[in-house]
């Protein structure tokens, strides 16, 4: 679990930056909508869509995803955008190795949406204090009598607040026309702020806060289940006062008999992949070397119990990035050497280096299929 502890600061950084960006975005969007037209008039129906209908729909979708969904949540799709730091992708790849990525994405989705709502609420209060917002509504098809039942239905959760309840008279007085034929009392038009505040709290902030608590509970419960077996295994099999041996060489095998997934870490050309398929049989899936691409592919085809074969360039020294990835599982390292469009046998020195590297990792061996009478 050392690796899991190491990525916790990066996860906090991602969460903090995503929450801050959402807070700012929510403030800007709400400020723009609430600023209104040149007379400071704001369409009540637009606000209902932004502060009630859209958050309620998002909450239902998040709940269904939490119970039945798979793959990425909303935050996961946001973090797929290409401008995020590469270190974040490595962190998320490590998190996926512990099968915690989905729940973490759900938690981050709630933080993002809740931050967006808080930013909107902040803009709402600032404009209430610093300007006179006139809440009006316009519709070609609807009349006040048609809209009142819907507003009353939405207001059921805050029946205890009479001042925030809609009324037919208030609706009639706040109905506006682009022709400007109606005159309105500013105090009457401004009284809708109580209704909109209650709608924001009821259909956005409160349910999202509850969803955040539930998703955090799920995430921490799964995190505890990941940590506990590892602690038991360490206490029962590894004495704390024993220093691991240095320089142990991993075993070398020339074939595998089980189905496998191929990780093209070396970004090897197509004829190298064909060589591997000819010697070992076609792989179930081929994952590309780019971490962002690999993360997307592993979401589409989650890691299973199949053997994993990782293709590397024999002449390149293994880096910490590769070690981070390998520590999440087990399988075979396949060093390859090629020139132009032909495979060549790897140097004994390079083979020794990869054996030494794999010897420091638990569950990994070096794979060398036969090439023209000699090992590849």
Helices and strands as residue ranges (DSSP letters): H 2-6, H 8-35, E 41-43, H 44-48, I 49-53, H 54-68, H 74-78, H 86-97, H 101-130, E 134-136, H 144-154, G 155-158, G 162-164, H 168-174, H 186-190, H 193-200, I 201-205, H 206-237, E 252-253, E 260-263, H 270-280, E 286-287, H 291-300, E 307-313, H 320-326, E 331-339, E 342-344, H 348-359, E 364-367, E 370-371, E 374-375
